[in-house]
Amino acid sequence: MYPREKLRQALALYAVTDDAWLGERALSDCVEQAIAGGATFVQLREKEMPQIAMVLRARTIAPVCRKAGVPFVVNDDVEVARIVEADGVHVGQGDAAVSDARAKLGPDAIVGVSVHTVEQALEAQAAGADYLGVGAVFGTPTKEDAIIMGVDGLAAICKAVDIPVVAIGGLHAETIPALAGTGADGAAVVSAIFSACDIEAAARDLRTTVREALGA
């Protein structure tokens, strides 16, 4: 498993990709700019993309992250993560089991799990998850059907588990300060990074906000 304290630090500003915000910009360039601004972790998340397109996309991002020393995971698709030799995978409640993901990717792979309740969090931890993605903390246009748990729900999960936790859902410069005191190790951000005209500057500002709110 990935060293826990190292992972806690890496989750500080967790950038989640979304092609919908990029326009004509190349994803690899946008990821490079996000990392230059302070993104500490990158997840490739393209729910509607065919697997072969995901592989091609992931192959443009993986070397950028590797060069910068930033962990790179693929959302949901364990096979894509294996093919491109990503650092790991992030799975939802309806996706691959933690044990299956680790069997395919190896013992050193990072396996993150999305959870929405304390029960799910404890189950994921017991199954061997390296970290949890917890949310949606706030409402988000990225996932309109998300169940909103609020900062109290986030704090309850952080208190219940020992593994690192990254908050997700509606997080941007105005909402990240509300994470202070919850126990979260980082903030996962989508549109607040990738919709920005100046991605590097947006990431830099968000990194400062996360540091002030979470000490991360």
C-alpha positions in Angstrom: 0.0 0.0 0.0 1.0 3.6 -0.6 2.7 5.2 2.5 -0.2 6.7 4.4 1.4 10.0 5.6 2.9 10.6 2.1 -0.6 10.1 0.7 -2.2 12.5 3.2 0.2 15.2 1.9 -0.5 14.3 -1.7 -4.3 14.7 -1.3 -4.1 18.4 -0.5 -5.2 19.8 -3.8 -6.7 16.9 -5.8 -7.5 17.9 -9.4 -10.2 16.0 -11.1 -10.4 16.3 -14.9 -13.5 17.0 -16.9 -13.4 17.5 -20.7 -16.5 19.7 -20.6 -14.5 22.6 -19.2 -11.5 22.5 -21.6 -12.9 23.8 -24.9 -10.1 23.5 -27.5 -7.4 23.2 -24.9 -5.3 20.0 -24.7 -5.9 18.1 -21.5 -2.2 17.3 -21.0 -1.4 21.1 -21.2 -4.2 21.9 -18.7 -3.0 19.2 -16.2 0.6 20.5 -16.6 -0.6 24.0 -15.7 -2.6 22.7 -12.8 0.4 21.0 -11.4 2.6 24.0 -11.9 0.0 26.0 -9.9 0.1 23.6 -7.0 -2.2 20.6 -7.7 -0.8 17.7 -5.7 -2.8 14.8 -7.2 -4.6 14.1 -10.5 -7.6 12.0 -11.3 -8.7 11.3 -14.9 -12.5 11.3 -14.8 -14.4 11.0 -18.1 -17.5 9.0 -17.4 -18.9 8.9 -21.0 -15.6 8.2 -22.8 -15.0 4.9 -24.6 -12.2 2.8 -23.0 -9.8 3.2 -26.0 -10.2 7.0 -25.9 -9.6 6.8 -22.1 -6.4 4.9 -22.7 -5.2 7.5 -25.2 -6.1 10.3 -22.9 -4.5 8.7 -19.9 -1.3 8.2 -21.9 -0.9 11.9 -22.4 -1.4 12.7 -18.7 0.6 9.9 -17.1 4.1 11.2 -18.1 3.2 14.8 -17.1 2.3 13.6 -13.6 5.2 11.2 -13.4 7.7 13.9 -14.3 6.3 16.2 -11.6 6.1 13.4 -9.0 2.4 13.9 -8.6 0.2 10.7 -8.1 -2.1 10.0 -11.1 -5.2 7.7 -10.8 -7.9 6.7 -13.3 -11.6 7.0 -12.2 -13.5 3.7 -12.2 -11.6 1.8 -15.0 -9.1 -0.6 -13.5 -8.1 -1.9 -16.9 -7.2 1.6 -18.2 -5.2 2.2 -15.1 -3.3 -1.0 -15.6 -2.6 -0.4 -19.3 -1.2 3.1 -18.8 0.6 2.1 -15.6 -1.1 4.8 -13.6 -0.4 5.1 -9.9 -3.8 3.7 -9.1 -7.5 3.9 -9.5 -10.5 5.6 -7.8 -13.7 3.6 -7.6 -17.2 4.4 -6.7 -19.7 2.3 -4.8 -20.9 0.5 -7.9 -17.5 0.0 -9.4 -14.7 -2.6 -8.9 -14.1 -4.0 -5.4 -10.9 -2.8 -3.7 -9.6 -6.3 -3.6 -10.1 -6.8 -7.3 -8.5 -3.5 -8.1 -5.5 -4.3 -6.0 -5.2 -7.8 -7.5 -5.0 -6.3 -11.0 -2.8 -3.3 -10.2 -0.5 -4.7 -7.6 0.1 -4.2 -3.8 1.7 -0.8 -4.3 -1.1 0.8 -6.3 -3.2 3.6 -4.8 -6.9 2.6 -4.5 -9.3 5.3 -3.5 -13.0 4.8 -2.9 -15.9 7.2 -3.0 -18.1 7.0 0.1 -21.2 8.9 1.3 -21.8 7.4 4.8 -19.9 6.3 7.8 -20.9 2.7 7.1 -19.5 2.9 3.6 -16.3 4.5 4.9 -15.7 1.8 7.4 -16.3 -0.9 4.9 -13.9 0.7 2.4 -11.2 1.0 5.1 -11.7 -2.6 6.1 -11.4 -3.7 2.5 -8.0 -2.0 2.2 -8.7 1.3 0.6 -5.8 3.7 0.7 -8.0 6.8 0.9 -11.6 7.9 0.7 -13.3 10.5 -1.5 -16.1 11.9 0.6 -19.0 13.9 -0.6 -20.8 15.6 -2.1 -20.0 18.2 0.6 -21.8 20.9 -1.3 -24.0 21.1 -4.4 -22.1 20.8 -7.6 -23.0 21.3 -11.3 -20.5 18.5 -12.1 -22.8 15.9 -10.5 -26.3 17.3 -10.2 -27.8 14.1 -8.7 -25.3 14.0 -5.9 -26.6 13.6 -2.3 -25.4 16.6 -0.3 -23.9 15.5 3.0 -22.5 18.9 4.3 -19.5 19.5 6.4 -21.0 17.6 9.4 -21.3 14.5 7.3 -17.7 14.9 6.2 -16.5 15.4 9.7 -18.3 12.3 11.0 -16.5 10.2 8.4 -13.2 11.7 9.1 -13.6 10.9 12.8 -14.6 7.3 12.1 -11.7 6.3 9.9 -7.9 6.3 10.1 -7.1 6.5 6.4 -6.7 9.8 4.5 -9.9 11.6 3.4 -10.3 14.0 0.5 -13.5 16.1 0.4 -15.3 16.5 -2.9 -18.4 18.3 -4.2 -18.9 22.0 -4.9 -15.4 22.9 -3.6 -13.9 26.2 -4.7 -12.3 29.3 -3.2 -15.5 30.3 -1.4 -16.4 26.9 0.0 -13.0 25.3 0.9 -12.6 27.4 4.1 -15.7 25.6 5.5 -13.7 22.4 5.6 -11.6 23.7 8.4 -11.9 21.5 11.5 -13.5 18.6 9.7 -10.4 16.4 9.7 -10.2 16.3 5.9 -6.7 16.0 4.4 -7.5 17.7 1.1 -10.0 19.1 -1.3 -10.9 17.6 -4.7 -11.7 20.2 -7.3 -13.0 20.0 -10.8 -14.5 23.2 -12.4 -12.7 25.7 -10.1 -9.5 24.5 -11.8 -10.3 23.4 -15.3 -12.9 26.0 -16.2 -10.5 28.8 -15.4 -8.9 30.9 -18.2 -5.6 30.8 -16.3 -5.5 27.3 -14.8 -2.1 27.7 -13.2 -3.2 30.9 -11.4 -6.5 29.2 -10.3 -4.6 26.2 -8.9 -2.2 28.5 -7.1 -5.0 30.4 -5.4 -6.8 27.2 -4.5 -3.6 25.7 -3.1 -3.2 28.7 -0.8 -6.9 28.4 0.3 -6.4 24.7 1.1 -3.3 25.4 3.1 -5.0 28.1 5.1 -8.1 25.9 5.8 -6.6 22.5 6.3 -2.9 23.2 7.0 -2.2 20.8 4.1 
